Amino acid sequence: MKGVTKISALFLTAAVCFSLISFEKDKPAKKHQGAFHNNELSLAVDSRKLEANNISAWFRTNGSFNRDPSTGNSGFEWTKGSSRFARYASGFWIGAVTGGDTLVSVAEYNYEYLPGYVDNNGNPQGKDDPNYRIYNISSTDSSDYQNWRTIARSGAYLGQCRKSLPDGRSDDVLFSYRRIS
């Protein structure tokens, strides 16, 4: 019996340590391999909630979605208002083969995306530019409407015949640029 208690205590201690390590990795201001410093990401990440049809879901400019940024809990609610969550967290996983190199970028618990673009020389740009954020255009709130049109010259989707709102069919639209670090 004492052996079982010791093993249970050891297992519980290991589980607690593992979860603390996992939560430490989940801070969006950190990235392994030292590519980003904490102060570089702290203000760059923007979050918005998409509420369309029967879905309520969080999106962030660091590539993370379906996770509530304020609580760290599930962020994809379906049916909206039901307190039932279909997804805990999601993120972009993008890979490519260039020459002999395999390149992969992931947004899961370590975020490798920032707002902005990569210039012709391969240098990341725009993380501090307020234009590179999540725009939320809806049928009931058009406060981002003019800003959407300003950034549209950089590639924002405007629907058929470059209408100012994507085809006018959606209850809610989110748009943002992301760059891989």
C-alpha positions as CSV (number, residue, x, y, z in Angstrom):
1,M,0.0,0.0,0.0
2,K,2.9,2.4,0.8
3,G,4.4,1.6,-2.5
4,V,1.2,2.5,-4.4
5,T,1.0,5.8,-2.4
6,K,4.6,6.7,-3.3
7,I,4.0,5.9,-6.9
8,S,0.8,7.9,-7.0
9,A,2.5,10.9,-5.3
10,L,5.4,10.7,-7.8
11,F,3.0,10.5,-10.7
12,L,0.9,13.5,-9.4
13,T,4.1,15.6,-8.9
14,A,5.3,14.8,-12.4
15,A,1.8,15.7,-13.8
16,V,1.8,19.0,-12.0
17,C,5.3,19.8,-13.2
18,F,4.4,18.9,-16.8
19,S,1.3,21.1,-16.8
20,L,3.3,24.1,-15.4
21,I,5.9,23.7,-18.1
22,S,3.1,23.5,-20.7
23,F,1.4,26.7,-19.4
24,E,4.8,28.5,-19.4
25,K,5.2,27.6,-23.1
26,D,1.8,29.0,-23.9
27,K,2.6,32.6,-23.3
28,P,2.4,34.4,-26.7
29,A,5.4,36.6,-25.8
30,K,7.8,33.7,-25.8
31,K,9.3,31.7,-28.6
32,H,11.9,29.0,-28.4
33,Q,15.3,29.3,-30.0
34,G,15.5,33.0,-29.0
35,A,14.1,34.4,-32.3
36,F,11.9,36.9,-30.4
37,H,12.4,38.8,-27.2
38,N,9.5,39.2,-24.8
39,N,9.2,43.0,-25.4
40,E,9.0,42.4,-29.2
41,L,5.7,40.5,-29.0
42,S,4.0,42.0,-26.1
43,L,2.1,44.7,-28.0
44,A,2.1,43.1,-31.4
45,V,-0.7,40.5,-30.9
46,D,-4.3,41.6,-31.6
47,S,-7.4,39.5,-30.8
48,R,-10.9,39.6,-32.1
49,K,-14.0,37.5,-31.7
50,L,-15.9,36.3,-34.8
51,E,-19.6,36.0,-34.1
52,A,-21.4,34.8,-37.2
53,N,-24.3,32.4,-37.7
54,N,-24.2,30.1,-34.7
55,I,-20.5,30.3,-34.0
56,S,-18.4,32.4,-31.6
57,A,-14.7,32.0,-32.1
58,W,-11.5,33.9,-31.1
59,F,-8.8,34.8,-33.7
60,R,-5.3,36.4,-33.0
61,T,-2.7,37.9,-35.2
62,N,-0.1,35.4,-33.9
63,G,-1.7,32.6,-35.8
64,S,-3.8,31.2,-32.9
65,F,-7.5,30.8,-33.1
66,N,-10.4,29.0,-31.3
67,R,-8.8,29.9,-27.9
68,D,-10.0,32.6,-25.6
69,P,-6.9,34.9,-25.1
70,S,-8.1,36.4,-21.8
71,T,-8.7,33.0,-20.1
72,G,-6.6,30.5,-22.1
73,N,-9.7,28.3,-22.2
74,S,-11.6,27.0,-25.2
75,G,-12.6,29.7,-27.6
76,F,-14.8,28.1,-30.3
77,E,-18.3,28.1,-29.0
78,W,-21.0,26.3,-30.9
79,T,-23.9,26.9,-30.7
80,K,-23.2,30.6,-29.8
81,G,-24.4,31.4,-26.3
82,S,-24.6,27.8,-25.2
83,S,-21.4,27.6,-23.2
84,R,-20.5,24.5,-25.3
85,F,-17.2,24.5,-26.9
86,A,-16.3,22.4,-29.9
87,R,-12.6,23.3,-30.1
88,Y,-10.0,24.1,-27.5
89,A,-7.3,25.7,-29.6
90,S,-6.2,25.8,-33.3
91,G,-3.4,27.4,-35.2
92,F,-1.8,27.6,-38.6
93,W,0.7,24.9,-39.5
94,I,2.5,25.8,-42.7
95,G,5.3,23.8,-44.4
96,A,7.3,24.0,-47.5
97,V,10.2,22.4,-49.2
98,T,12.7,24.8,-50.8
99,G,15.7,23.3,-52.5
100,G,16.8,20.6,-49.9
101,D,15.3,22.4,-46.9
102,T,12.1,21.6,-45.2
103,L,10.6,24.7,-43.6
104,V,7.8,24.5,-41.1
105,S,6.0,27.2,-39.1
106,V,3.5,26.5,-36.3
107,A,1.0,28.4,-34.2
108,E,0.1,26.0,-31.4
109,Y,1.5,26.7,-28.0
110,N,4.6,28.6,-29.3
111,Y,3.5,31.3,-31.7
112,E,5.7,31.9,-34.8
113,Y,3.6,34.5,-36.5
114,L,3.3,38.2,-36.2
115,P,1.2,40.9,-37.9
116,G,2.8,42.4,-41.0
117,Y,4.5,41.2,-44.2
118,V,7.9,40.2,-45.5
119,D,9.6,42.6,-47.9
120,N,11.3,41.7,-51.2
121,N,14.6,41.2,-49.3
122,G,13.0,38.7,-46.9
123,N,12.9,41.0,-43.9
124,P,9.8,41.1,-41.7
125,Q,8.0,44.4,-41.7
126,G,4.9,46.0,-40.1
127,K,4.6,44.4,-36.6
128,D,4.3,47.8,-35.0
129,D,2.2,49.3,-37.8
130,P,-1.5,49.7,-36.6
131,N,-2.7,48.8,-40.1
132,Y,-1.6,45.2,-39.5
133,R,-4.3,44.0,-37.1
134,I,-7.6,42.1,-37.2
135,Y,-10.3,44.1,-39.0
136,N,-13.9,43.2,-37.9
137,I,-16.6,44.1,-40.4
138,S,-20.1,43.1,-39.6
139,S,-23.6,44.0,-40.8
140,T,-24.3,45.8,-37.5
141,D,-20.9,47.5,-36.8
142,S,-19.0,49.2,-39.6
143,S,-16.4,51.1,-37.5
144,D,-13.6,49.2,-39.3
145,Y,-15.1,49.8,-42.7
146,Q,-13.0,52.8,-43.8
147,N,-9.8,51.2,-42.4
148,W,-10.6,48.0,-44.3
149,R,-10.7,50.1,-47.5
150,T,-7.4,51.7,-46.7
151,I,-5.6,48.4,-46.2
152,A,-7.4,46.9,-49.2
153,R,-4.7,48.1,-51.6
154,S,-2.4,45.6,-49.9
155,G,-4.7,42.7,-50.6
156,A,-7.8,42.8,-48.4
157,Y,-10.6,40.8,-50.0
158,L,-13.3,43.0,-51.3
159,G,-15.6,40.6,-53.0
160,Q,-16.9,40.7,-56.6
161,C,-16.1,43.8,-58.6
162,R,-14.0,45.1,-55.6
163,K,-17.1,46.0,-53.6
164,S,-16.2,47.6,-50.3
165,L,-17.7,44.7,-48.2
166,P,-17.3,41.1,-49.2
167,D,-20.4,40.4,-51.3
168,G,-22.6,41.7,-48.5
169,R,-23.6,38.2,-47.5
170,S,-21.8,37.7,-44.2
171,D,-22.9,38.6,-40.7
172,D,-19.3,39.1,-39.6
173,V,-15.9,39.1,-41.4
174,L,-12.4,39.1,-40.0
175,F,-9.3,40.0,-42.0
176,S,-5.6,40.3,-41.0
177,Y,-2.1,39.9,-42.3
178,R,0.4,37.5,-40.7
179,R,4.0,36.9,-41.4
180,I,6.1,33.9,-40.4
181,S,9.1,34.8,-38.2
